[in-house]
Amino acid sequence: MGVRTIPIIILIGMTVYFYTILLRVNRYFKLNLSKMVLIFILLLILLPAINIFGIWFLTLLHLFEIGIVIDILNFILKRTELKYWNFLYGSFLLPIVLTVLLFCYGYYNINNIKRIEYNLVTDKNIREKGYKVGFISDMHFENALNSKRLSELVKRLKEENFDILLLGGDIVDEGSTLRGIQEIFNLLGSVNTKKGIYYVYGNHDMSRYRKTPNYTIKDLKNSIVENNIKILDDSSVEVDNDLVIIGRKDKSLRNRVNSEKLVEQIELNKYLILLDHQPVELEKNSKLGYDLQISGHTHNGQIFPFNLIIKKINLAELIYGHRKIDNFDVVVSSGASGWGYPLRTAGQSEYVVINILGKEG
């Protein structure tokens, strides 16, 4: 099943379901509306949902999900005499209330940025105290993350005192303004690190999905490099005598260099961090000498049930968290915010702290 067919299937399911809901409400309140009137109301409800990236589609999706659960519950409870249950079920009030509550949680959840920490041990000969690496991705600035929350987050990042800060792409997107990209990279560039800040592009940063972008690629690049952030675009940098960071072009770009080529001229006795916006080619990269791959992109689904769909149809090799493949570590973050909708009903917003230690560190 292709990715593009999923919203169509969902819309068809919602059309059938909400028609049965209108029949139920019509019957319960004895409105005596004709089927033609009900179909007209159904069209008024569903037509705005054709924009699957709009908040109305998201609202109907959650009413649909919760309503089905309520229908199953009603099947179980229909022989009981629970007070007010017939009203809650017949009026469709319960799914509406629960959706409102879920959206309130989703708004809080997307803005509640958590600190996630991983401790990784390597056999390679790295410096005794190891490295403290920060990773942040998928901020999608000006969608849900505003200037005030950005400043609060940057303050927390500064307090971490990282050796290295890695920016994993989709820091901005099609909805960001020129002023917005200048603001966010100015603030991120102010984070104090001992060994620098490094950046790879995501699939949204260059605003390739908008006919008339708010900024040019040159604007974006200037905003990054002017704030002492180094772009790794199928290139590498030796941060110290024992550690190299390799940053890849995004998977969506045709001219992306393969990971074998990127590692050809690098000494494999050094600790190799592969920074790739999308968590792909994990098994392959585990055999090429890389020690750690860090990615974002998935948002851990962001919106239920898309997190389950991503897992079911294998849209991501690892949707979230840490995986060990032999001596190769993979860390996938759910991102610091969300794209499209200013809500998160699946996963969490976060920044990541990775402590890389030698066996005797």
C-alpha positions as CSV (number, residue, x, y, z in Angstrom):
1,M,0.0,0.0,0.0
2,G,1.5,3.4,-1.1
3,V,1.8,6.3,1.3
4,R,-0.5,8.5,-0.9
5,T,-3.3,6.0,-0.7
6,I,-3.5,6.1,3.1
7,P,-5.3,9.5,3.4
8,I,-7.7,8.4,0.6
9,I,-8.6,5.2,2.5
10,I,-9.0,7.2,5.7
11,L,-11.3,9.8,4.0
12,I,-13.5,7.0,2.5
13,G,-13.7,5.3,5.9
14,M,-14.7,8.7,7.5
15,T,-17.3,9.3,4.9
16,V,-19.1,6.0,5.6
17,Y,-18.7,6.4,9.4
18,F,-19.9,10.0,9.7
19,Y,-23.0,9.2,7.6
20,T,-23.9,6.5,10.1
21,I,-23.3,9.1,12.9
22,L,-25.7,11.6,11.3
23,L,-28.3,8.9,11.0
24,R,-27.8,8.1,14.7
25,V,-28.1,11.7,15.8
26,N,-31.1,12.3,13.5
27,R,-32.8,9.3,15.1
28,Y,-31.9,10.0,18.7
29,F,-33.0,13.7,18.7
30,K,-36.0,12.9,16.4
31,L,-35.0,15.6,13.9
32,N,-36.7,13.8,11.0
33,L,-34.2,15.1,8.4
34,S,-34.3,13.5,5.0
35,K,-31.4,11.5,3.6
36,M,-30.7,14.2,1.1
37,V,-30.4,16.8,3.9
38,L,-28.1,14.4,5.8
39,I,-25.9,13.9,2.7
40,F,-25.7,17.7,2.3
41,I,-24.6,18.1,5.9
42,L,-22.1,15.3,5.4
43,L,-20.6,17.1,2.4
44,L,-20.3,20.3,4.5
45,I,-18.5,18.4,7.2
46,L,-16.1,16.4,4.9
47,L,-15.2,18.8,2.0
48,P,-12.9,20.9,4.2
49,A,-11.1,17.7,5.3
50,I,-9.8,17.2,1.7
51,N,-6.9,19.3,2.9
52,I,-5.3,16.5,4.9
53,F,-2.7,19.0,6.4
54,G,-5.5,21.2,7.8
55,I,-6.7,21.2,11.4
56,W,-10.2,20.2,10.3
57,F,-9.0,16.9,8.8
58,L,-7.1,16.2,12.1
59,T,-10.3,17.0,14.1
60,L,-12.4,14.6,12.0
61,L,-9.7,12.0,12.2
62,H,-9.7,12.0,16.0
63,L,-13.5,12.0,16.1
64,F,-13.4,9.0,13.8
65,E,-10.8,7.1,15.9
66,I,-12.5,7.8,19.2
67,G,-15.9,7.3,17.8
68,I,-15.0,3.7,16.7
69,V,-13.7,2.9,20.2
70,I,-17.0,4.3,21.7
71,D,-19.0,2.1,19.3
72,I,-17.0,-1.0,20.4
73,L,-17.6,0.1,24.0
74,N,-21.3,0.5,23.3
75,F,-21.5,-3.0,21.9
76,I,-20.1,-4.3,25.2
77,L,-22.3,-2.0,27.4
78,K,-25.6,-2.1,25.4
79,R,-27.2,-4.6,27.8
80,T,-26.3,-2.6,30.9
81,E,-28.4,0.2,32.3
82,L,-25.7,2.9,32.8
83,K,-27.0,6.3,33.7
84,Y,-26.6,8.9,30.9
85,W,-24.9,6.3,28.6
86,N,-27.7,6.4,26.0
87,F,-27.5,10.2,25.8
88,L,-23.6,10.2,25.5
89,Y,-23.7,7.6,22.8
90,G,-26.8,8.7,20.9
91,S,-25.8,12.4,20.8
92,F,-22.1,11.7,19.8
93,L,-21.1,14.0,22.7
94,L,-18.5,11.8,24.2
95,P,-16.2,11.6,21.2
96,I,-16.4,15.4,20.9
97,V,-15.5,16.0,24.5
98,L,-12.7,13.4,24.3
99,T,-11.3,15.0,21.1
100,V,-11.2,18.4,22.7
101,L,-9.4,17.0,25.7
102,L,-6.9,15.1,23.4
103,F,-6.2,18.3,21.5
104,C,-5.5,20.2,24.7
105,Y,-3.0,17.4,25.6
106,G,-1.5,17.5,22.1
107,Y,-1.0,21.3,22.3
108,Y,0.7,20.8,25.7
109,N,2.7,17.8,24.6
110,I,4.2,19.5,21.5
111,N,5.4,22.4,23.6
112,N,6.7,20.4,26.5
113,I,10.3,19.7,25.3
114,K,11.9,16.9,27.2
115,R,15.6,16.1,27.8
116,I,16.5,12.5,26.6
117,E,19.9,11.0,27.4
118,Y,21.8,8.1,26.1
119,N,25.1,6.7,27.4
120,L,27.1,4.8,24.7
121,V,30.3,2.9,25.2
122,T,32.8,2.3,22.4
123,D,35.8,0.0,22.1
124,K,37.7,2.6,20.2
125,N,40.5,4.7,21.7
126,I,38.8,8.0,22.4
127,R,39.8,10.6,24.9
128,E,39.5,9.6,28.6
129,K,36.6,11.9,29.5
130,G,34.7,11.0,26.3
131,Y,32.3,13.4,24.5
132,K,29.0,15.0,25.4
133,V,27.1,15.4,22.2
134,G,23.8,17.3,21.8
135,F,21.4,16.6,19.1
136,I,18.3,18.5,18.0
137,S,16.2,18.1,14.9
138,D,12.7,18.8,13.4
139,M,12.1,22.1,15.1
140,H,10.0,23.3,12.2
141,F,10.3,26.8,13.6
142,E,7.2,29.0,13.6
143,N,4.8,26.0,13.3
144,A,4.3,25.3,17.0
145,L,7.6,26.5,18.3
146,N,7.5,30.2,18.8
147,S,10.2,32.8,19.7
148,K,9.6,32.6,23.5
149,R,9.8,28.8,23.6
150,L,12.8,28.8,21.3
151,S,14.6,31.2,23.7
152,E,13.8,29.0,26.7
153,L,15.0,25.9,24.8
154,V,18.3,27.6,23.8
155,K,18.9,28.6,27.4
156,R,18.6,24.9,28.4
157,L,21.0,23.9,25.6
158,K,23.5,26.4,26.8
159,E,23.4,25.0,30.3
160,E,24.3,21.5,29.0
161,N,27.8,22.7,28.1
162,F,28.1,20.3,25.1
163,D,31.4,19.3,23.5
164,I,29.5,19.1,20.2
165,L,26.0,20.2,19.1
166,L,24.5,18.5,16.0
167,L,21.5,19.9,14.1
168,G,19.7,17.1,12.3
169,G,17.6,18.9,9.7
170,D,14.1,20.4,9.4
171,I,15.1,23.2,11.8
172,V,12.9,25.4,9.5
173,D,10.4,24.6,6.8
174,E,7.9,25.9,4.2
175,G,6.0,27.9,6.9
176,S,9.1,29.7,8.3
177,T,9.7,33.3,7.4
178,L,13.1,34.8,6.4
179,R,13.1,36.7,9.7
180,G,12.3,33.4,11.4
181,I,15.3,31.5,9.9
182,Q,17.6,34.3,10.8
183,E,16.3,34.3,14.4
184,I,16.5,30.6,15.0
185,F,20.0,30.1,13.6
186,N,21.2,33.2,15.4
187,L,20.0,31.7,18.7
188,L,21.3,28.2,18.0
189,G,24.6,29.6,16.9
190,S,24.9,31.2,20.4
191,V,24.9,27.8,22.2
192,N,28.4,27.4,23.8
193,T,30.2,24.2,22.7
194,K,33.9,23.2,22.9
195,K,34.1,21.6,19.5
196,G,31.5,23.4,17.4
197,I,28.0,23.1,15.9
198,Y,27.3,21.0,12.8
199,Y,24.3,20.9,10.6
200,V,22.7,18.7,7.9
201,Y,19.7,19.6,5.7
202,G,16.4,17.8,6.1
203,N,13.8,17.3,3.5
204,H,11.9,20.5,4.5
205,D,14.7,23.1,5.2
206,M,15.0,24.3,1.7
207,S,11.3,24.9,1.3
208,R,11.1,22.6,-1.7
209,Y,7.4,21.8,-1.1
210,R,6.2,25.3,-1.6
211,K,5.7,27.0,-5.0
212,T,6.7,30.5,-3.7
213,P,9.2,30.0,-0.8
214,N,9.5,32.7,1.9
215,Y,13.3,32.5,1.6
216,T,16.0,31.4,-0.8
217,I,18.5,28.6,-0.4
218,K,21.1,31.3,-0.3
219,D,19.2,33.1,2.5
220,L,19.1,29.8,4.4
221,K,22.8,29.0,3.9
222,N,23.9,32.5,4.9
223,S,21.8,32.4,8.1
224,I,23.5,29.1,9.1
225,V,27.1,29.9,8.3
226,E,27.0,33.5,9.5
227,N,26.3,32.1,13.0
228,N,29.4,29.8,13.0
229,I,27.4,26.7,12.3
230,K,29.2,24.3,9.8
231,I,27.1,22.7,7.1
232,L,28.0,19.1,6.4
233,D,26.5,18.3,2.9
234,D,27.9,14.9,2.0
235,S,31.2,15.9,3.7
236,S,33.1,15.3,6.9
237,V,35.0,17.1,9.5
238,E,37.6,15.8,12.0
239,V,36.5,17.3,15.3
240,D,39.4,15.9,17.3
241,N,42.2,13.4,16.7
242,D,39.9,10.6,17.6
243,L,36.4,11.7,16.3
244,V,35.0,12.4,12.9
245,I,31.5,13.7,12.0
246,I,30.1,12.8,8.5
247,G,27.0,14.6,7.4
248,R,24.8,13.4,4.5
249,K,22.6,15.1,2.0
250,D,18.9,14.2,2.6
251,K,17.7,10.9,1.2
252,S,15.1,12.9,-0.9
253,L,18.0,14.4,-3.1
254,R,19.1,12.5,-6.2
255,N,22.7,13.6,-6.1
256,R,23.3,12.1,-2.6
257,V,26.7,10.4,-2.3
258,N,26.5,6.8,-1.0
259,S,27.8,6.1,2.5
260,E,30.6,3.8,1.2
261,K,32.1,6.7,-0.7
262,L,31.9,9.1,2.3
263,V,33.9,6.8,4.5
264,E,36.6,5.8,1.9
265,Q,39.2,8.4,3.0
266,I,38.5,8.3,6.7
267,E,40.6,6.4,9.2
268,L,38.3,3.8,10.7
269,N,40.2,3.7,14.0
270,K,38.6,7.0,14.8
271,Y,35.1,7.3,16.3
272,L,32.8,8.0,13.3
273,I,29.5,9.8,13.8
274,L,27.1,9.7,10.8
275,L,24.6,12.5,10.8
276,D,21.7,11.7,8.4
277,H,18.3,13.4,8.7
278,Q,16.4,10.2,7.8
279,P,17.1,6.9,9.6
280,V,17.9,4.8,6.6
281,E,20.5,2.2,5.5
282,L,21.1,1.2,9.1
283,E,22.2,-2.4,8.4
284,K,24.4,-1.3,5.5
285,N,26.0,1.5,7.6
286,S,26.7,-0.9,10.5
287,K,29.1,-2.8,8.2
288,L,31.0,0.2,6.9
289,G,33.0,1.3,9.9
290,Y,30.6,3.9,11.3
291,D,30.1,3.8,15.1
292,L,27.0,6.0,15.5
293,Q,24.2,7.2,13.3
294,I,22.0,10.0,14.5
295,S,18.7,10.8,12.8
296,G,15.4,12.5,13.2
297,H,12.6,13.0,10.5
298,T,10.1,10.5,11.9
299,H,8.6,12.7,14.7
300,N,7.8,9.3,16.2
301,G,4.6,9.6,14.2
302,Q,3.5,12.9,15.9
303,I,-0.2,12.2,15.3
304,F,-2.0,9.0,16.3
305,P,-2.5,6.6,14.5
306,F,0.2,7.6,12.0
307,N,2.9,6.4,14.4
308,L,1.4,2.9,14.1
309,I,1.0,3.2,10.3
310,I,4.7,4.1,10.0
311,K,5.7,1.0,11.9
312,K,3.2,-1.2,10.1
313,I,4.3,-0.4,6.5
314,N,7.9,0.1,7.4
315,L,8.2,3.7,6.4
316,A,11.2,4.0,8.8
317,E,13.8,1.4,9.7
318,L,13.7,2.8,13.2
319,I,10.9,5.1,14.2
320,Y,12.3,6.2,17.5
321,G,14.9,5.5,20.2
322,H,18.2,3.6,20.4
323,R,19.2,0.4,18.6
324,K,22.4,-1.6,18.7
325,I,23.6,-3.4,15.6
326,D,26.7,-5.3,16.5
327,N,29.1,-2.4,17.4
328,F,27.0,0.2,15.6
329,D,24.7,2.5,17.5
330,V,21.6,4.2,16.1
331,V,19.8,7.0,17.8
332,V,16.5,8.4,16.3
333,S,14.9,11.5,17.9
334,S,11.3,12.4,17.7
335,G,12.3,16.0,17.2
336,A,11.9,19.2,19.2
337,S,8.5,20.2,17.8
338,G,6.2,19.1,15.0
339,W,5.3,19.7,11.3
340,G,2.0,20.7,9.8
341,Y,-0.2,20.6,12.8
342,P,0.6,22.5,16.0
343,L,-0.3,19.4,18.0
344,R,1.4,16.2,19.0
345,T,-0.8,13.3,20.0
346,A,1.9,10.7,19.6
347,G,5.5,10.7,20.9
348,Q,7.1,13.7,22.6
349,S,9.1,16.8,21.8
350,E,12.7,16.5,22.9
351,Y,16.3,17.3,22.6
352,V,18.9,14.5,22.9
353,V,22.1,14.3,25.0
354,I,24.5,11.5,24.0
355,N,27.4,10.7,26.2
356,I,30.1,8.8,24.2
357,L,32.5,7.0,26.6
358,G,35.5,4.7,26.1
359,K,35.4,1.4,28.1
360,E,37.5,3.0,30.8
361,G,35.7,6.3,30.6
